[in-house]
Amino acid sequence: MGAATDEAEIRLLEASYDQAWQRADVEALVACLTEDAVVINPREEVSRGRDEIGAMLSQFLATEARGSKHVSKIVRVEFVTDDVAVADGEARIEVGAATIRHSFTDVLVRAASEWKIAHTRAYVRGLVTWESE
């Protein structure tokens, strides 16, 4: 496969994640991940593995994110190797009148001819400050 085809597949995977979120379909969400995936959410909470990530997402989607909409925009996809890619993007989670915006970086791997997210790190905008020494 070529880089253009792989990038299209990665973008489709990211869109599938958004669609699963809209349905609150945790099983479909974790299916986008590798078995040993790591997720660092915008609150800097770390979840490891599909079971733990699924539990975290179930809790979040059943409580404060109930009925929310997740929209991702992939800004860039870079290939580290033929089977490893890094996707940088921006996401927003719309919950009623509130919106959470964050940037994210996904590390994706191709296994069995299919791209999966192995690591997600979310960054909340406006929380980073630089201090002079």
Backbone as a ProteinNet text record, in pm:
[ID]
protein_1_A
[PRIMARY]
MGAATDEAEIRLLEASYDQAWQRADVEALVACLTEDAVVINPREEVSRGRDEIGAMLSQFLATEARGSKHVSKIVRVEFVTDDVAVADGEARIEVGAATIRHSFTDVLVRAASEWKIAHTRAYVRGLVTWESE
[TERTIARY]
84.3	0	87.7	36.5	110.9	74.3	155.5	133	-3.5	-46.1	-176.3	-290.1	-282.9	-385	-382.7	-262.3	-250	-304.1	-272.8	-323.9	-476.2	-533.2	-679.4	-739.3	-674.8	-724	-715	-607.7	-591.3	-699.4	-723.4	-828.4	-966.2	-989.9	-1115.3	-1128.3	-1020	-1020.7	-1055.2	-993.5	-1021.2	-1168.2	-1223.7	-1365.3	-1454.5	-1413.3	-1489.2	-1495	-1385.8	-1382.3	-1487.2	-1491.4	-1591.4	-1732.7	-1758.9	-1892.7	-1932.5	-1837.6	-1865.6	-1896	-1823.4	-1847.5	-1990.3	-2034.6	-2169.8	-2275.1	-2248.7	-2342	-2321.1	-2217.7	-2178.4	-2151.3	-2091.3	-2062.1	-1918.5	-1903.5	-1770.8	-1699.5	-1773.8	-1712.1	-1648.7	-1718.7	-1663.6	-1547.5	-1554.1	-1443.5	-1315.4	-1322.9	-1201.6	-1156	-1245.3	-1204.9	-1109.9	-1108.2	-1015.5	-873.9	-858.3	-732.3	-663.5	-532.8	-461	-497.9	-474.1	-504.9	-433	-309.6	-227.8	-218.7	-318.7	-317.6	-305.7	-257.3	-248.6	-321	-407.9	-478.6	-449.5	-404.5	-388.4	-490.5	-593.4	-703.8	-670.2	-757.9	-728.6	-708.4	-753.6	-732	-600.2	-523.5	-395.1	-410.2	-527.6	-550.7	-505.4	-437.4	-381.5	-462.5	-501.3	-568.7	-487.7	-468.8	-387.4	-467.6	-462.1	-531.5	-677.8	-731.9	-870.6	-970.6	-950	-1046.5	-1051.2	-935	-929	-978.8	-940.6	-985.2	-1137	-1188	-1331.7	-1407.8	-1355	-1419.2	-1419.6	-1306.6	-1297.7	-1397.8	-1404.4	-1496.9	-1642.5	-1672.5	-1809.1	-1854	-1767.3	-1797.5	-1820.8	-1730.6	-1737.9	-1862.4	-1890.1	-2004.1	-2138.4	-2136.7	-2259.8	-2288.7	-2190	-2208.4	-2195.6	-2087	-2074.5	-2069.4	-2037.7	-2033.3	-2153.9	-2254.3	-2374.9	-2433	-2458.2	-2516.4	-2421.4	-2292.6	-2195.3	-2161.6	-2100.4	-2055.3	-1904.2	-1832	-1685.8	-1651.4	-1580	-1542.9	-1391.8	-1327.1	-1181.7	-1146.9	-1038.7	-983.1	-835.7	-799	-659.7	-583.7	-480.2	-401	-285.2	-226.5	-108.6	-93.6	-48.1	-12.1	129.5	216.8	356.5	383.5	456.6	490	630.9	641.4	770.6	834.2	754.5	793	670	678.6	562.4	445.3	474.6	370.5	348.8	408.9	391.3	370.3	265.1	235.4	200.9	217.5	180.9	81.3	-34.2	-136.7	-154.8	-145	-171.2	-306.6	-383.9	-514.7	-569.3	-688.2	-762.7	-899	-950.9	-1082.3	-1164.6	-1293.6	-1382.9	-1491.1	-1526.2	-1633.2	-1742.4	-1855.1	-1967	-2065.7	-2087.9	-2180.4	-2279.7	-2397.3	-2495	-2436.9	-2436.4	-2382.9	-2232.3	-2173.4	-2029.7	-1950	-1828.2	-1738	-1600.3	-1545.2	-1407	-1325.5	-1222.4	-1135.5	-997.9	-939.5	-804.6	-733.1	-602.3	-518.4	-483.7	-444.2	-405	-301.1	-228.7	-134.7	-166.3	-187	-210	-91.7	-43.7	54	-25.8	-14.4	-90.3	4.1	-41.1	38.5	-49.5	15.2	-57	-27.1	-132.9	-120.8	-226	-184.6	-275.9	-346.5	-269.7	-319.7	-424.9	-429.1	-529.6	-463.7	-493.5	-439.5	-519.8	-449.2	-510.8	-435	-503	-440.9	-373.9	-243.4	-167.8	-148.1	-150.2	-124.8	-193.8	-268.2	-332.5	-292.3	-251.9	-218.5	-293.7	-382.2	-461.2	-401.1	-408.1	-354.1	-463.4	-499.5	-601.4	-536.8	-601.2	-549.3	-559	-461.6	-465.8	-412.6	-375.7	-324.2	-171.8	-108.5	37.6	81.2	166.4	222	373.3	439.9	585.3	626	717.2	767.2	911.1	944.6	1085	1160.9	1286.8	1368.5	1420.3
-118.9	0	123.8	230.1	354.2	444.9	547.9	641.3	709.3	744	810.1	717.7	590.4	493.5	474	461.1	443.5	565.2	683.9	804.4	808.5	772.3	768.5	668.5	553.2	453.1	504	575.5	632.8	737.7	823	924.3	859	749.7	676.3	614.9	561.1	506.7	615.9	732.2	843.7	886.2	887.1	921.1	813.4	687.7	578.1	594.8	642.8	669.1	773.7	883.3	987.8	932.2	852.5	796.7	704.3	623.5	534.7	616.8	727.3	815.5	869	915.8	970.9	868.2	742.1	634.7	585.2	638.7	590.4	440.7	395.7	254.7	225.2	192.3	171.4	54.5	-49.4	-163.5	-120.8	-38.4	11	107.8	185.8	276.7	198.8	99.3	24.4	-64.5	-96.4	-173.1	-91.8	39	125.5	119.7	54.9	53.7	-82.1	-81.4	-206.8	-262.6	-391.5	-455	-387.1	-342.9	-284.5	-132	-69.4	76.1	151.1	274.2	365.5	493.8	541.8	667.2	760.7	880.3	987.1	1091.8	1107.1	1195.8	1341.8	1435.4	1576.8	1610.9	1524	1545.7	1485	1433.7	1368.5	1237.5	1176.1	1044.2	939.9	837.5	735.1	606.3	550.2	420.4	330.6	205.6	110.9	-14	-51.9	-172.1	-145.7	-226.7	-207.1	-213.5	-304.8	-318.1	-192.2	-142.8	-23	100.7	110.9	224.4	217.4	98.3	80.9	120.1	83.7	119.7	271.3	335.4	481.2	548.3	502.2	561.7	535.8	415.4	383.9	478.6	498.7	588.9	730.9	780.5	917.5	938.4	843.5	858.6	837.8	772.4	750.7	863.5	947.9	1055	1191.5	1259.8	1398.6	1416.4	1312.9	1323.9	1256.1	1227.7	1162.9	1249.3	1186.9	1258.6	1353.7	1341.5	1434.4	1397.1	1492.3	1473.9	1494.7	1403.1	1409.9	1435	1543	1577.9	1596.7	1517.6	1525.8	1585.1	1659.1	1710.5	1669.7	1585.6	1542.8	1652.1	1702.8	1812.7	1758.9	1648.2	1594	1446.4	1371.8	1231	1214.9	1163.7	1138	989.6	929.9	788.7	772.8	699.6	670	553.8	452.1	337.8	304	198.7	157.6	114.7	73.5	20.4	101.3	219.6	307.9	450	514.8	651.7	734.8	865.2	959.9	1057.1	1070.1	1163.4	1271.3	1395	1508.4	1566.4	1604.4	1657.2	1746.8	1791.7	1873.9	1809.3	1813.1	1753.8	1846.2	1828.8	1898.8	1800.6	1812	1731.6	1830.5	1818.4	1908.3	1838.8	1899.8	1845.8	1956.7	1947.2	2054.8	2185.7	2287.8	2418.8	2428.2	2328.8	2331.9	2260.5	2307.7	2245.4	2231.9	2111.9	2086.1	2075.7	2156.8	2152.3	2104	2016.9	1972.8	1929.6	1937.5	1882.2	1740.8	1658.3	1522.4	1471.3	1372.4	1298.8	1151.1	1084.6	940.3	871.6	765.8	677.5	557.3	528.4	419.5	314	189.2	78.8	-3.7	-60.4	-150.7	-292.8	-364.9	-505.7	-581.7	-690.6	-771.8	-685.8	-599.8	-513.7	-412.4	-381.3	-288.9	-189.8	-61.4	40.4	44.6	57.3	71.4	178.3	241.6	342.5	270.4	293.4	229.5	323	453.1	549.7	680.4	735.6	865.8	954.6	1075.3	1174.5	1302.1	1345.8	1466.8	1582.3	1699.4	1820.5	1925.6	1972.2	2075.8	2210.1	2283.6	2415.7	2509.7	2599.7	2703.4	2661.6	2535	2492.6	2502.2	2517.2	2523	2668.2	2691.7	2825.7	2814.3	2914.1	2918.4	3018.3	2977.6	3065.9	3100.8	3225.7	3264.7	3231	3200.7	3162.3	3284
0	0	0	-54.5	-58.1	56.8	74.9	185.4	174.9	54.3	38.8	82.6	46	85.6	236.8	293.2	438.3	512.6	463.8	530	523.4	410.9	398.4	497.6	515.1	610.6	754.1	785.4	919.6	944.4	847.3	862.2	877.8	807.9	820.7	960.4	1012.8	1149	1249.7	1235.6	1327.4	1316.5	1196.1	1176.8	1239.7	1230.3	1291.8	1442.6	1501.4	1645.3	1681.5	1604.3	1629.3	1619	1516	1495.5	1610.5	1657.6	1771.2	1896	1914.4	2029.8	2025.6	1908.2	1895.4	1935.4	1909.8	1945.7	2089.6	2157.3	2290.4	2285	2175.3	2150.1	2195.1	2321.1	2378.7	2311.2	2276.7	2208.8	2075.9	1999.6	1872.6	1896.2	2003.9	2036.5	2063.9	2151	2184.5	2069	1975.8	1857.8	1768.2	1786	1710.8	1768.7	1883.3	1957.8	1951.2	1973.2	1991.3	2128.7	2149.1	2278.5	2394.3	2370.1	2477	2466.7	2407.4	2387.6	2519.6	2509.6	2623.3	2583	2671	2647.6	2763.5	2730.4	2829.3	2790.7	2871.9	2836.5	2871.1	2835.9	2862.8	3009.8	3098.9	3243	3290.5	3196.1	3222.2	3298.4	3290.6	3349.1	3247.8	3295.2	3207.4	3220.7	3105.3	3101.4	3010	3051.2	2975.8	2940.6	2813.7	2768.4	2739.3	2649.5	2606.4	2721.1	2816.2	2926	3011	3050.2	3134.6	3058.8	2932.8	2850.9	2832.4	2806	2790.9	2916.8	3032.7	3159	3177.9	3146.6	3158.5	3065.3	2938.8	2842.2	2881.2	2929.3	2972.8	3082.3	3179.9	3291.9	3242	3157.2	3108.2	3021.1	2931	2840.5	2910.3	3025.7	3101	3199.1	3222.8	3322.5	3255.3	3280	3234.6	3083.1	3008.1	2861.5	2795.5	2872.7	2818.4	2706.7	2592.9	2479.6	2409.6	2438	2380.4	2236.6	2168.9	2032.2	2029	1966.7	1954.6	1808.2	1782.3	1645	1638.7	1553.8	1537.3	1401.7	1401.1	1276	1274.1	1179.1	1167.6	1094.1	1158.4	1102.3	1018.2	1064.2	994.6	1027.1	926.5	945.1	893.4	977.9	941.5	961.7	869.7	880.1	934.3	1045.1	1107.2	1032.1	1004.5	922	837.4	758.9	680.1	768.3	891.5	979.8	1107.1	1115.8	1231.9	1180.9	1232.6	1192.3	1315.3	1302	1406.7	1345.8	1409.2	1363	1469	1425.7	1514.3	1475.8	1575.9	1545.2	1654.6	1627.6	1722.2	1739.4	1860	1885.3	1972.4	1958.8	2050.4	2093.3	2219.6	2276.5	2315.2	2249.1	2274.5	2366.9	2483.3	2582.7	2614.5	2556.9	2576.1	2526.4	2611.1	2573.4	2595.8	2659.5	2690.5	2581.3	2561	2464.7	2525.8	2518.5	2559.6	2431.7	2419.6	2302.4	2345.9	2264.5	2295.7	2169.2	2173.8	2068.7	2110.4	2013.6	2047.7	1949.4	1995.5	1911.8	1927.9	1814.8	1814.3	1748.1	1810.3	1747.5	1699.3	1570.7	1510	1457.1	1464.4	1411.1	1318.8	1218.4	1128.7	1174	1201.5	1239.5	1160.3	1098.7	1017.4	912.8	846.9	738.9	782.7	912	963.7	1059.1	1043.1	1132.2	1261	1374.1	1506	1583.1	1676.8	1762.2	1879.3	1895.3	2003	2122.4	2095.3	2202.3	2166.1	2260.1	2242.5	2358.5	2323.7	2426.2	2391.9	2482.4	2461.4	2540.1	2481.7	2543.3	2545.8	2663.8	2673.4	2644.9	2557.3	2521.1	2639.4	2649	2749.9	2885	2903.4	3033.3	3040.9	2928.1	2926.7	2942.2	3039.5	3056.8	3065.2	3017.1	3022.4	3127.9	3211.3	3315	3285.9	3307.5	3288.8	3415	3396.3	3512.8	3583
[MASK]
+++++++++++++++++++++++++++++++++++++++++++++++++++++++++++++++++++++++++++++++++++++++++++++++++++++++++++++++++++++++++++++++++++++

